[in-house]
Amino acid sequence: MLKQVFFDLRVFMLFFSILLLMFAIIFSILDIGQYEFSDDDNVRNVLKLTSFSGQEYLQINKFLSNMITVYRISLGDFDFGASTVLDEF
């Protein structure tokens, strides 16, 4: 019975995975949570704080951290703290 449920959900899971991938690419383009590569000194100094948004993702790949962030947002955890320190265009 459980095998049939996963079989029926395969199309949805493919669509959901594609959406996760697309939004993770968008986050990578926007450099959300990429503090160390910023041109602004104030944004780079965020890493020196004791607590900041996205500190749990410092030890893993940046794209994987964006995938996890998008997954968390899709589950309802709307943590947009990293978007408050984006560089101005």
Stockholm file with secondary structure:
# STOCKHOLM 1.0

chainA/1-89         MLKQVFFDLRVFMLFFSILLLMFAIIFSILDIGQYEFSDDDNVRNVLKLTSFSGQEYLQINKFLSNMITVYRISLGDFDFGASTVLDEF
#=GR chainA/1-89 SS CHHHHHHHTHHHHHHHHHHHHHHHHHHHHHTTTCGGGCSCHHHHGGGGSSSCTTGGGTTSCHHHHHHHHHHHHHTTCCCCGGGGGCCCC
#=GC SS_cons        CHHHHHHHTHHHHHHHHHHHHHHHHHHHHHTTTCGGGCSCHHHHGGGGSSSCTTGGGTTSCHHHHHHHHHHHHHTTCCCCGGGGGCCCC
//
